[in-house]
Amino acid sequence: MFLEDKIQISEPGTLVHIPKNTPHCAMTIDNSTKFFSVKSPSGNGKLVQDFVQAENHEEILHKLSNS
C-alpha cells in the first residue's frame, strides 16, 4: 500500500485509515487479497465518486511494483 509518501505491506487484519485528500494506492500481492472499505460521508456510495488520479500515478505504481 502506498499512503502519502510511504510504502508498506499490510498483513491480514490490518486497519489502514486514509484521511481525506491523502494520496494513496493499493496493489495486491496474491490472489487471496480482500479489502473492506468504509467511506464517510458516503455520497452516492461509489468509491469512484471523488476519485482523482495523482499527477505522478505512474511513478507511484512503478514504486509499488518494484517493492
N, C-alpha and C positions, 0 to 999 in steps of 0.2 A: 504494500500500500504506500502510495505517495501522499503525504499530507504536509502542505505548505512547502517546506524545503527538505523534508526528511523522508527516507525510505525505510520501511520496517516490514518484517514478515509477521503476520498476525497468526497466532495459534488458535485452535478451536476454543470457542467460548470468549474470545477477546471482544471487549466493547470498545469501539472507536467513536469518540464524539467529534463531529466535524462542525465547528462553528460556522455560522452564516458567512458567506462570501470568502471562504477559505479554499484556495486551490487544492484539489485532491483528485486521486485516480486510484483505481484498484486493478490488479491483474491476478488471475488465478494461476496457481502453480500446478494443480492437478484437476482431474475431472470431478472430484467429490466436494468441491467447494460450494458452500451455501451462504447466502447473505440474507440477513433480515434487516430491513431499513425502515426507520421511522422518521418521517419528515413533519416538522411542525413550524409554522402553521401549514396545513396540508394543501391549501389552494384547491385545485381540482383533483388532487390525488396522484397526478402523474409526475414522476421524478424528473422528466424532461421539461417540465413547465418552466423552470428557472435555469435550465442548462445553458451555460456559456462556456464555449471551448477556449481554454487558455491560449494566448498567443504562442507560447512555447510548448504546446501539447505534444508535438513530435519529439522534442528533446526529452520531455518527461517520460514518454513511452519507451524511448531508447534507453534511458537510465533504468527503468523498471525491468526491461527485458535483459539487461546485462548484469543485474544484481543477483 
